[in-house]
Amino acid sequence: MLCDVHPVRRLSIKLVEDSKEEQMSLWWLSFADPNRPQGRQFLGAAIVRALDFVGAVSSAHALECNPGGEVKGLELPRDLEERIPKDYVGVLLSKEQCMKFDKIIGGSGEVRQWE
């Protein structure tokens, strides 16, 4: 898995993988570019496992699911983890996938951090 990855990213990914799983949480990150026209500022979202917000942003960068721009994030409640599709973790999610995710978690609106 790590053979085609830049050495710095490889180290970041290894640090994430080596962190104690039970101490880590899933984090919702929402990316936007405020310099884009209204209605086109959302760049995507990511769900990553990390110890804290800074670690989540670093993990998203290491996993190449951080498109840049400004980022907001929140720690997801542990009781949601079993409802999150595995293929939604560690990838950049589109607005449509975010809307589907909102339905999966019961439409709470807590994760709506896009336009």
C-alpha positions as CSV (number, residue, x, y, z in Angstrom):
1,M,0.0,0.0,0.0
2,L,2.7,2.5,0.9
3,C,5.2,1.7,-1.9
4,D,4.0,4.5,-4.3
5,V,3.5,7.1,-1.6
6,H,5.9,10.1,-1.1
7,P,8.2,9.4,1.9
8,V,6.7,12.2,4.0
9,R,3.2,11.0,3.4
10,R,4.3,7.4,4.1
11,L,5.6,8.5,7.5
12,S,2.3,10.4,8.2
13,I,0.3,7.4,7.2
14,K,2.4,5.1,9.4
15,L,2.0,7.5,12.4
16,V,-1.8,7.3,11.9
17,E,-1.8,3.5,11.6
18,D,0.5,3.2,14.7
19,S,-1.7,5.4,16.9
20,K,-3.8,3.4,19.4
21,E,-7.1,2.7,17.8
22,E,-9.1,2.9,21.0
23,Q,-7.9,6.5,21.6
24,M,-8.8,7.7,18.2
25,S,-12.1,9.0,17.0
26,L,-13.7,9.6,13.6
27,W,-13.6,13.3,12.6
28,W,-15.8,15.0,10.1
29,L,-13.9,17.6,8.1
30,S,-15.5,20.1,5.7
31,F,-13.4,22.0,3.1
32,A,-14.4,25.3,1.5
33,D,-12.8,28.1,-0.6
34,P,-14.3,31.4,0.5
35,N,-12.8,33.0,-2.6
36,R,-15.0,31.1,-4.9
37,P,-18.5,32.4,-5.9
38,Q,-21.3,31.8,-3.5
39,G,-22.8,28.4,-4.1
40,R,-19.5,27.0,-5.4
41,Q,-17.4,27.3,-2.2
42,F,-17.7,23.7,-1.0
43,L,-14.7,21.6,-1.9
44,G,-15.7,18.3,-0.3
45,A,-15.6,16.6,3.1
46,A,-13.7,13.8,4.7
47,I,-14.1,11.4,7.5
48,V,-10.8,10.4,9.1
49,R,-9.6,8.7,12.3
50,A,-7.4,10.8,14.5
51,L,-6.7,11.8,18.1
52,D,-7.7,15.4,17.7
53,F,-8.7,18.1,15.1
54,V,-5.1,18.8,14.1
55,G,-4.4,15.1,13.7
56,A,-7.5,14.8,11.6
57,V,-6.4,17.5,9.2
58,S,-2.9,15.9,9.0
59,S,-4.5,12.5,8.4
60,A,-6.7,13.9,5.6
61,H,-3.5,15.4,4.0
62,A,-1.6,12.2,4.4
63,L,-4.5,10.2,2.9
64,E,-4.8,12.7,0.0
65,C,-8.4,13.6,0.8
66,N,-7.7,17.2,1.8
67,P,-8.4,19.4,-1.2
68,G,-7.1,22.6,0.5
69,G,-9.0,25.7,1.4
70,E,-10.4,26.4,4.8
71,V,-11.4,23.5,7.0
72,K,-13.9,23.1,9.8
73,G,-14.3,19.9,11.7
74,L,-16.0,18.0,14.5
75,E,-15.5,14.8,16.3
76,L,-18.2,12.3,15.5
77,P,-20.0,10.6,18.4
78,R,-18.7,7.0,18.8
79,D,-22.3,5.6,18.5
80,L,-22.3,6.8,14.8
81,E,-19.2,4.8,13.9
82,E,-21.1,1.5,13.1
83,R,-23.4,3.3,10.7
84,I,-20.7,5.0,8.7
85,P,-19.9,3.0,5.5
86,K,-16.3,1.9,5.4
87,D,-15.9,3.4,1.9
88,Y,-16.7,6.8,3.3
89,V,-13.6,6.9,5.6
90,G,-10.4,8.3,4.3
91,V,-11.7,9.6,1.0
92,L,-12.9,13.0,-0.3
93,L,-16.7,13.0,-0.2
94,S,-18.8,14.9,-2.7
95,K,-21.7,17.1,-1.7
96,E,-24.1,14.3,-2.8
97,Q,-22.2,11.8,-0.6
98,C,-22.4,14.2,2.3
99,M,-26.2,14.5,1.8
100,K,-26.4,10.7,1.8
101,F,-24.3,10.5,4.9
102,D,-26.7,12.9,6.6
103,K,-29.5,10.5,5.9
104,I,-27.5,7.5,7.1
105,I,-26.9,9.1,10.5
106,G,-30.5,10.1,10.9
107,G,-30.6,13.6,9.4
108,S,-29.4,15.3,12.5
109,G,-27.9,18.2,10.6
110,E,-24.8,18.2,12.9
111,V,-22.5,17.6,10.0
112,R,-23.9,20.2,7.6
113,Q,-20.9,22.5,7.3
114,W,-21.2,23.3,3.6
115,E,-23.1,26.1,1.8
